[in-house]
Amino acid sequence: MFCSGCGQAMTAGQTHCPNCGRPVAPIAPPPIPGFGIQLESYSTKIRALGILWFVYAGLSLLAGFAGLAFLRGVFFGGFGPWMHPMMHGPTPPSWVFGAMVPIVWGYIAIRVALAIAAGWGLMVHAQWGRIVAIIAAIVSLIRFPFGTALGIGTLVILLGYRNSRLYEQL
């Protein structure tokens, strides 16, 4: 290595030239070939993943409404007389359904809020969005088939050293 000012030979680790006192310019690492293309491709995957989390939140909300309507029909005989012979016994008291509704709504609200937060965080490329999406993916793995597929896809796209570095560059 030589000084860019006077041409004096220098040893590795010197910060200034011993002859002229000029500071040594740091050596810049060479650019990674194709990094821009990788980053653009990864950005597209993250945007699609964010949209899928929004869709999953909407589907979870619709499934929650449908599930509660079904439970109401079972507990209050809303399906008509054909349902009663299949129940093989007396209907449960009405307070059972009343006690279940807040619990079910709380579960649905938490699941939908987590999916919306994951989608929003991924769309704005926030560091917290990546963490929330990983947590939402782990929680949704038990929701077969859509939650499982979305959870596995999210974990594959967001975990790993290369993917974490690409996400930081967004």
Protein Blocks (a to p, Z undefined) as FASTA:
>chain_A
ZZfklopacdehiabdfklopacddddddddehklmmmmmmmmmmmmmmmmmmmmmmmmm
mmmmmmmmmmmmmmnopnojklmmmnopadddfklmmmmmmmmmmmmmmmmmmmmmmmmm
mmnopaklmmmmmmmmmmmmmmcfklmmmmmmmmmmmgcjklmmmmmmZZ
